[in-house]
């Protein structure tokens, strides 16, 4: 696995999941934060996509395979389960 891409994938997933959680929770707790909450949700999806693209790249697959992130949990699970092409 390519180290730099793996680190970017972990960072993208972590930040994306945190932003998704914050974008879901903030509007429910504070009624005035609906628009910032939606912005955080969209940004979180983009960050999860970024993480999935780098995970695919780190494992030796095409970057477009990161599109699986649109299926959030299932797509990320598929990417995690795929074998690493860089290992002998």
Residue, then its C-alpha position, 0 to 999 in steps of 0.5 A: x500500500x502506498x504510504x502517502x495515499x493511505x495517510x490521505x485516505x485515513x485523514x479524508x475518512x476521519x474528517x468526512x465522517x466528523x463533518x457528516x456527524x456535525x452536519x447532522x447533529x448541529x441543525x437538530x440542536x440549534x434551529x438557526x444552523x440549518x444552512x451551515x449544517x447542510x454545508x457541513x454535510x456536503x463537505x463531509x460527503x466530498x471528504x469521504x469521496x476524497x478518502x475513498x479515492x486515495x484508498x483506492x489509489x493506495x491499494x493500486x486501483x484506479x482513483x475513480x473506484x472512489x465513486x463507491x463512496x457514494x454508497x458511504x458505508x457499503x462503498x467504504x467497506x468494499x474498498x477496505x476489503x479489496x486486496x492490495x495490489x502492491x503486495x506480492 
